[in-house]
Amino acid sequence: MPVDNNGINDRATSLMANESAMQDGALMSIRDLRVWFELRRFGFGHAGYVRAVDGVTFDLPFGAAVAIVGESGSGKSTLMRTLLGLHRPTAGEVIFEGNNLSKLGTKAMKWYRSEVGYIQQDPYGALPPFMSVGRILSEPMVINGIKSQVERNRRMHKALEEVKMTPVEEFLPKFPHMISGGQQQRVVIARAIILEPKMLVADEPVSMLDASVRVEILKLLRGLQESHDLAVIYITHDLSTVRYFSERIFVMYAGQMVERAQVADLLNNPLHPYTHALLEATSDPDAANAHKYRDVPPGEPPSLVRPPTGCRFHPRCARLIKNLCDQEEPPEFEPAADHFAKCWLYK
Amino acid sequence: MSEWPLLNIENLLLHFRTLKGIVQAVDGVDFDLDYNQAVVVIGESGCGKTSLARAILRLLPRNVRAYSGKVDLAGCNVMELDDEEFRQQVRWVKISLVPQAAMNALNPVLRVGDQVAEPAMVHHGMNKEAAMEQALKMFDHVGVPRDFASRYAFELSGGMRQRVAIAMALVAVPDIVVLDEPTSALDVLTQAGIMNMLKRLKQEIGTSFILITHDVATSSELADRVAVMYAGQIVEVGDADRFFPNPLHPYSKKLMNSVPRLRGDVEPEFITGQPPSLIKPPTGCRFAARCPERMDRCTEEPLMVQTGKRRVKCWLYA
């Protein structure tokens, strides 16, 4: 793939050109998205930026499930919040069905929020403790002007049946503390789908749940995604759950997307050294694990205020190319079909 | 090796009194641990894992209803000691604990070096310099750079804080360290780094570990032996190299099948139903209601049966 390295903008255009084929049928397109937070000294002096998301480009087709994988501090939560319209992008665009998110007015934003469901990480924290399940589920409908009580009831029943909380009548009057963690997460999911959105954003939806419930919730989400043809962005740090859930996987490191591929391609043939390290560090239950040490890259993820020059992973990388990786930022290469890696090894 | 196992627990019981009734958090637990061995206790949340750690270290809340059983530490029944003797002779010196979320519980106004040195001063009567030297030695073992000793907890990353918490548990050179969910709040790479460090500690200073976790995959990184806990009881104990490929108890099987795997094409299954309430646990086998291999006999409580070197609490093997 010919890539122009003269500057960020040229690279973004070349990427856009490359992906224009994919763009047909994209529900959401993200173009060179940057979200920087200004650091201030003593309240007003400028002291630099935290570059939480720094040049992310991808497309989300209709009805596709993608996973964004990264460690804490990789910018995945900031990316998610920007997609939900909670942060304004510093540069770049988020385009949802042809509408640029940062140009939407208050009313259009309300429409956008009804099209995107959000599944929070901690179900107990996400549910207001003084509202019954029935009220929690009515709230989005009240806000979005579904006035008919009959219609509200119909949707509540349908949503709760879809998340397998039956008999529905039994759960409607209950308060969040009266139901188990798994059931709380089901209510959160029901609330996210009650307005029949086109897209769901799930932020580590199972990390607070018990191992035995995790798989159940993931399968439930997968089922909803298929039956409703929903696009789902699944944000996680746990690679082992990704393959049961999504078709594509994006790996983030220090605010950038370092590898994008189909799930099977990425798991069987990881290209970026960071992805290698992540896979190496993920264990399966096996008694042999106790007798060997895992290969963990030294150091910690870099500060996003002054990220390393060149490739952001180079200070920890075992396959560092001197005078290249530490100086020039790698563009995205495509060494195998539909498998992109932001790494100089594949130039 | 001495003739006594390092730790031998028999019929350990810890019940709490609550407004709703008596919670049987730990209900007749038996297991033993040898020198330089790591046993992992796995199970769902609410099955009494943390209460087991508290019962072993006698860190009891006020609403204890019943606390009994036998805890033999190198041949000496520590249950017979009174609280002050237990504090002086056992806690930190023989058994220490890294509680859940310990890394967030470090004192924010003390330098981490001073915090790590403190148990050595209190329990071994070391003077400040000697204790500090001991603390720095532990920093080397857990992989924290020595100059971090003069930093405060908020200046360290999560992984480094967790290492500091482990250094603190090691500084009085205990025989056993109890780790309660040591890696559950950490990133994948940090988690792997901590597990590497624990393995190295086991080899270098010969500490024994009791690792309490719900994460079966990570637990296999350290385990010599595995104890599966369900509803306040241990339902299976066995060597790791036999347990992981072939769990015996129906609950252990279900638990192993629920683990999502990165390698190999096994579809994970979930365990239907919920663990029983510990207030009025079902009579008979506590797993019977969720068990696919339920029999008529399961209404009676099964005994712990020895099969080879493994023990399992299930009528299938009686």
Interface residues (C-beta under 8 A of the other chain):
Chain A: E71 S72 S180 G182 D210 A211 S212 V213 R214 V215 E216 L218 K219 H237 D238 L239 S240 T241 R243 Y244 L267 A277 L278 L279 E280 A281 T282 S283 D284 P285 D286 A287 A288 N289 A290 Y293 R294 V296 P297 E300
Chain B: A38 E44 S45 S157 G158 G159 D187 V188 L189 T190 Q191 A192 G193 M195 N196 K199 R200 H214 D215 V216 A217 T218 S219 S220 E221 L222 A223 D224 A240 D241 R242 F243 F244 P245 K254 L255 M256 S258 V259 P260 R261 L262 R263 G264 E267 P268 E269 F270 I271 Q274
